[in-house]
Amino acid sequence: MNEEGLFSEFPEVSAKAWKQKIQYGLRGADYNETLVWESPEGIKIKPFYHAEDMEGQPKYSCPLPRHWTIAQEIYAGNAILANKKAQTALKNGTESLVFKIPSDDISLETLLSGIDIGRVPLFFDLQFLSTSYVRKVFNFLKGTPHKLRFQTDIIGHLARTGNWFYNLKEDHRIVGKILSEIDFPSLSVDATRYQNAGANMVQQLAYSLAHANEYLNYFEAKSLQPILFKVAVGSNYFFEIAKLRALRLLWGTLASEYGISSDCHIIAQPTKRNKTLYDYNTNMLRTTTECLSAILGGADTVLNLPYDAVYHKDNKFAERMARNQLLILKNESYFDRGADPAAGSYYIETLTRQLAEKGLELFKSIETGGGFLTQLKNHTLQKKIKESAQREQQRFSAGQEVLVGTNKYQNTNDRMKDELELYPFVKTNARKTLVEPIIERRMAENLEKERLDKEG
């Protein structure tokens, strides 16, 4: 039986007919009050979605084909140890490497020894700003096929620390020099901080876009392509799928205004916002769904978070588990085979459109108010993120935002005081800054402090 014949056996049911059937089943209860809820972004969620929801709406799908790589982040404070860890990760299934490089005295020869740089995508997340080091990397790789990207984000550094590396003029001068001398992608937008600090999804999209627009305004557009977005993914499964799709859609809209035709590259990783110290194995459940949202949302690179990242410096077992989560999703669940699995879902398509529209509206408001840097300097953005985080914290305290093992279903015998290798809470250091930093904070921190104090 052909497809037309199959579906001709069933009469079409309109959205109105479905709603009437649902209302009948409610036995007098109000449809909107009972079944329609509103997200923190102000989006009203219906109990069902229909083809009629898509009528007259623009269609959107991820560029095809869509492939994603399994990444692992490695701190390269010691080039020998970092190289050893990288080679072990590659042997065990990692496909791309993110090197976090703290200083310009790290030996490239040692760091990249034995790594097939022509096959393995590399990301250099430099914790400093240096033309000479970038030039040294460029000369080291010159004439050799490679897939390297720098994650240079001077505005992200300002948002994180409250200060430029040097000052506004010098930072932009150095980045401009790098862009003029180096012929591979160098600029990125670290949007993870907005999610980890408590911004809602519309804010995350708008701030990411406004952040990128500062670079588009300042530098030649052609030197920025393709730009990289690093995004944190939360546990609101379908919304997070739609968020990544909306980000790619919004970037395409913004880029077209500057005559840029290239797509963006998205690195996605689980958020830290909902990770917990107690009952830490539940973090693996959270990161699994978050990585799946990233995959279905169209991330190019997925960087998982070990379940004990909150309190352990380094744990081979936890890193192996984080890597294996992605290997299972890719090699056993075949989530690398479908070009765009989320396409055609009326719910996800509608969420994508609504998030994109609201994100674009807020982006325009930021630009009208002087742009990202202006609103960062007058603390408007920090204030908005704090307000969003406070509302989320209130929902958590009321039990409406549930973290199993923390604010619901606690294991009272759980003891963590002797397990802490890292201080798992926000640390504040009094120092002079140009702007107020955007501070990442986990929802469970206050509750965890109380439980640690009671351990004695």
C-alpha positions in Angstrom: 0.0 0.0 0.0 1.4 3.4 -1.0 1.7 6.2 1.5 -1.3 8.1 0.0 -3.4 4.9 0.2 -2.4 4.3 3.8 -3.3 7.7 5.1 -6.5 7.8 3.1 -7.8 5.1 5.4 -8.0 7.6 8.2 -10.1 10.7 8.2 -8.3 14.0 9.0 -8.9 15.4 12.4 -8.7 19.2 12.9 -7.0 20.9 15.8 -10.5 22.1 16.8 -11.8 18.6 17.0 -8.9 17.4 19.1 -9.4 20.3 21.5 -13.1 19.5 21.8 -12.3 15.9 22.6 -9.8 16.9 25.3 -12.3 19.4 26.8 -14.9 16.6 27.0 -12.4 14.4 28.9 -11.7 17.2 31.4 -15.3 17.0 32.6 -15.8 20.7 33.1 -12.3 21.7 34.2 -10.9 24.7 32.4 -8.7 23.7 29.4 -6.3 26.6 29.7 -5.9 26.5 33.5 -5.5 22.7 33.6 -3.4 21.9 30.5 -1.7 25.0 29.3 1.4 26.1 31.2 3.8 29.0 30.7 7.6 28.6 30.5 10.1 31.1 32.2 10.5 32.6 28.7 6.8 33.5 28.5 6.0 30.8 26.0 2.6 29.1 26.5 2.8 25.3 26.1 -0.2 23.5 24.8 -1.1 19.9 25.5 -0.8 19.0 21.8 0.4 20.5 18.5 -1.1 20.1 15.1 -0.2 20.7 11.4 -2.4 23.8 11.6 0.2 25.3 14.0 2.6 25.3 11.1 0.4 27.0 8.5 1.9 30.3 7.2 5.0 29.8 9.3 8.5 29.6 7.7 10.1 26.2 7.7 13.5 25.6 9.2 15.9 22.7 9.2 19.6 22.3 10.1 22.0 22.3 7.2 22.5 18.8 5.8 24.2 16.5 6.3 24.6 17.0 10.1 27.5 15.2 11.7 28.8 15.7 15.2 32.0 14.8 17.0 32.7 13.6 20.5 35.1 16.0 22.2 37.1 16.0 25.5 38.5 19.1 27.2 42.0 18.8 28.5 43.8 21.3 30.7 47.2 21.8 29.2 49.1 23.3 32.2 51.7 20.5 31.7 52.2 19.7 28.0 53.6 16.2 28.6 50.7 15.1 30.8 48.1 16.8 28.5 49.5 15.0 25.5 49.4 11.6 27.3 45.8 12.3 28.4 44.9 13.3 24.8 46.4 10.2 23.3 44.5 8.0 25.8 41.3 9.8 25.1 41.7 9.4 21.3 42.4 5.7 21.7 39.2 5.3 23.7 36.8 7.0 21.3 37.3 10.8 21.6 37.1 12.4 18.1 38.1 16.0 18.8 40.2 17.7 21.5 39.7 21.0 23.4 43.0 22.1 24.9 42.7 24.7 27.6 46.1 26.5 27.5 46.9 28.7 30.5 50.2 30.3 29.3 52.3 31.0 26.3 55.2 28.8 27.3 53.4 25.5 26.5 55.4 23.6 24.0 53.4 22.8 20.8 55.8 20.0 19.8 55.2 18.3 23.1 51.5 19.0 23.3 50.7 17.7 19.8 53.2 14.9 19.6 51.8 11.7 18.1 48.4 13.3 17.4 47.1 13.1 13.8 46.3 16.8 13.4 45.1 16.2 9.9 42.3 14.0 11.2 41.5 15.2 14.7 39.7 18.5 15.1 41.5 20.7 17.6 40.3 23.6 19.7 42.7 25.9 21.4 41.0 27.7 24.3 43.8 30.2 25.2 43.5 31.7 28.7 45.7 34.7 27.6 45.8 37.0 24.6 49.0 36.9 22.5 49.7 37.6 18.9 53.1 35.9 19.1 51.7 32.6 20.4 49.0 32.5 17.8 51.6 33.2 15.2 53.8 30.4 16.6 50.9 28.0 16.3 50.3 29.1 12.8 53.9 28.6 11.8 54.0 25.2 13.5 51.0 24.1 11.4 51.9 25.9 8.2 51.9 23.5 5.2 50.3 20.7 7.3 46.6 19.8 6.8 44.8 20.5 10.1 41.4 21.2 11.7 42.3 23.7 14.3 40.2 26.5 15.7 41.1 29.2 18.3 38.5 30.0 20.8 39.4 33.7 21.2 36.7 35.7 23.0 37.8 38.9 24.6 34.2 40.0 25.3 33.6 36.7 27.0 36.7 37.3 29.1 35.3 40.7 30.1 32.0 39.2 31.1 33.7 36.4 33.1 36.4 38.4 34.9 35.0 42.0 34.8 38.2 43.2 33.0 39.8 43.1 29.6 43.1 41.2 29.1 44.7 44.7 28.7 42.2 47.3 27.8 39.4 47.7 25.2 41.6 49.3 22.5 44.6 46.9 23.0 42.5 43.8 23.1 40.7 44.7 19.9 44.0 45.7 18.3 45.6 42.3 19.1 42.5 40.4 17.9 42.5 42.4 14.7 46.1 41.5 14.1 45.4 37.9 14.7 42.5 37.9 12.2 44.6 39.6 9.6 47.5 37.2 9.9 45.9 33.9 10.5 43.8 32.1 7.9 41.8 29.7 10.1 38.9 30.4 12.4 39.9 32.4 15.5 36.9 34.0 17.1 34.3 32.5 19.4 31.3 33.4 21.6 31.3 31.7 25.0 27.6 31.6 25.8 27.9 29.0 28.5 28.2 31.6 31.2 24.7 33.0 30.5 23.0 29.7 31.1 25.3 28.7 34.0 24.5 32.1 35.7 20.7 31.5 35.4 19.7 33.3 32.3 16.5 32.0 30.6 16.7 30.7 27.0 15.5 33.8 25.3 18.2 35.8 27.2 20.8 33.2 26.2 19.9 33.5 22.6 19.7 37.3 22.5 22.9 37.8 24.5 24.8 35.3 22.3 23.7 37.1 19.2 24.4 40.6 20.7 27.8 39.3 21.8 28.6 38.1 18.3 27.3 41.3 16.8 29.9 43.3 18.7 32.6 41.4 16.7 30.7 41.9 13.5 30.5 45.6 14.1 34.2 46.0 15.0 36.0 43.6 12.6 35.6 42.9 8.9 32.8 40.4 8.6 34.8 38.2 6.2 37.5 37.6 8.8 35.0 36.2 11.3 33.6 33.3 9.3 32.8 30.7 10.4 32.3 31.9 14.0 32.1 29.4 16.9 29.4 29.4 19.6 30.0 27.5 22.8 26.6 26.8 24.4 25.5 25.2 27.7 22.5 22.8 27.5 20.1 22.3 30.4 17.6 19.6 31.2 14.4 21.1 29.6 14.7 18.5 26.9 12.6 19.8 24.0 13.2 23.4 24.7 17.0 22.9 24.6 16.7 21.1 21.2 14.7 24.1 20.0 17.2 26.6 21.5 20.2 25.3 19.5 18.1 25.2 16.3 16.9 28.8 17.1 20.6 29.9 17.6 21.6 28.6 14.2 18.6 30.3 12.7 19.3 33.6 14.4 23.0 33.5 13.4 22.0 32.9 9.8 19.6 35.9 10.0 22.3 38.2 11.5 25.1 37.0 9.3 23.1 37.6 6.1 22.9 41.3 7.1 26.7 41.4 6.9 26.9 39.4 3.7 28.2 36.3 5.5 27.0 33.1 3.9 28.9 30.6 6.2 27.2 28.6 8.9 28.3 28.8 12.6 30.0 26.0 14.5 28.3 25.0 17.8 30.1 23.3 20.7 27.5 22.2 23.2 28.1 20.9 26.7 25.9 20.2 29.7 25.1 23.0 32.0 26.7 23.3 35.5 23.6 25.1 36.8 21.7 21.9 37.8 24.6 19.7 38.8 24.7 18.5 42.4 27.2 17.5 45.0 25.0 15.0 46.8 23.6 11.9 45.0 26.1 12.8 42.3 25.3 9.8 40.1 22.1 11.6 39.1 24.4 14.0 37.2 25.0 11.2 34.7 21.2 11.1 34.0 21.1 14.8 33.5 24.1 15.0 31.2 22.8 12.1 29.1 19.5 13.9 28.3 21.4 17.2 27.9 23.9 15.7 25.4 21.0 14.2 23.5 19.3 17.6 23.3 22.6 19.0 21.9 22.8 16.2 19.3 19.2 16.6 18.2 19.5 20.4 18.3 22.2 20.2 15.7 25.5 20.8 17.7 28.6 20.2 15.6 30.7 19.2 18.6 29.5 17.7 21.9 31.6 18.1 25.0 30.3 16.1 28.0 30.7 17.0 31.6 32.0 14.3 34.1 29.4 13.5 36.8 31.9 14.6 39.5 33.2 17.8 37.9 31.7 19.8 40.7 34.0 18.5 43.4 36.9 16.4 41.8 40.0 17.8 40.0 40.6 14.8 37.9 39.0 11.4 37.8 39.8 8.9 35.0 36.7 6.8 35.7 34.4 9.8 35.5 36.0 11.0 32.3 35.7 7.5 30.8 32.0 7.4 31.8 31.4 10.9 30.2 33.1 9.7 27.0 31.2 6.4 27.0 27.8 8.2 27.3 28.5 9.9 24.0 29.9 6.7 22.4 26.7 4.9 23.3 24.5 7.6 21.8 26.6 7.6 18.6 27.6 4.0 18.0 24.8 2.0 19.7 21.9 4.4 19.5 22.9 5.7 16.0 22.2 9.3 16.7 24.8 10.2 14.1 22.8 8.7 11.3 19.8 10.9 10.9 20.3 14.2 9.1 17.8 16.2 11.2 15.8 13.9 13.5 13.9 16.8 15.1 12.6 18.1 11.7 8.8 17.8 11.3 7.9 17.8 14.9 5.2 20.4 15.2 6.1 21.0 18.9 9.8 21.5 18.3 9.3 23.5 15.1 6.9 25.8 17.0 9.3 26.2 20.0 12.1 27.0 17.6 10.1 29.7 15.9 8.9 31.2 19.2 12.4 31.2 20.8 13.9 32.7 17.7 11.2 35.4 17.6 11.6 36.3 21.2 15.4 36.2 21.0 15.4 38.5 18.0 13.1 40.9 19.8 15.3 41.1 22.8 18.4 41.4 20.6 16.9 44.4 18.9 16.1 45.9 22.3 19.8 45.4 23.3 21.0 47.1 20.1 18.6 50.0 20.6 20.0 50.4 24.1 23.5 50.8 22.8 24.6 47.2 22.2 26.0 44.3 24.3 29.1 46.1 25.6 27.2 49.2 26.6 24.6 47.2 28.5 27.3 45.1 30.1 29.1 48.2 31.3 25.9 49.8 32.8 25.1 46.4 34.4 21.8 46.0 32.6 22.6 42.5 31.4 23.9 41.4 34.8 20.7 42.7 36.5 18.4 40.8 34.0 20.4 37.6 34.5 20.2 37.9 38.3 16.4 38.5 38.2 16.0 35.3 36.0 18.3 33.3 38.3 16.4 34.5 41.4 13.1 33.4 39.9 14.6 30.0 39.1 16.0 29.7 42.6 12.6 30.4 44.1 11.1 27.7 42.0 13.9 25.3 43.2 13.3 26.3 46.9 9.5 25.7 46.4 10.2 22.3 44.9 8.8 23.3 41.5 12.3 22.9 40.0 13.3 19.4 41.1 16.8 18.0 41.5 16.4 14.4 42.6 18.6 13.6 45.6 18.9 17.3 46.5 15.6 19.1 47.0 13.5 15.9 46.6 14.2 12.3 47.7 17.3 13.0 49.6 19.6 10.2 50.8 20.2 11.3 54.4 23.1 8.9 54.7 25.0 10.5 51.9 28.3 12.1 53.1 30.5 14.3 51.0 32.7 16.4 53.2 35.7 14.1 52.9 35.3 13.8 49.1 35.9 17.5 48.2 39.0 18.1 46.1 37.6 21.3 44.6 35.6 24.0 46.4 32.2 23.4 44.9 30.6 26.8 45.7 31.0 30.4 44.3 34.2 32.1 45.4 34.4 35.8 45.3 37.6 37.7 45.4 37.5 41.4 46.2 39.2 43.2 43.3 38.7 46.2 41.1 36.9 45.5 37.9 35.6 47.6 35.0 32.2 45.8 35.0 30.4 43.5 37.4 31.3 39.9 36.3 28.6 37.5 35.3 28.9 34.9 38.0 28.1 31.2 37.5 26.1 29.7 40.4 24.6 26.2 40.8 21.0 26.1 42.1 21.8 23.6 44.8 24.6 25.5 46.5 22.8 26.9 49.5 21.1 23.6 50.3 24.4 21.7 49.9 26.2 24.1 52.3 23.6 23.4 55.0 24.0 19.7 54.5 27.8 19.8 54.7 27.5 21.9 57.9 25.3 19.2 59.4 27.8 16.4 58.6 29.9 17.8 61.5 
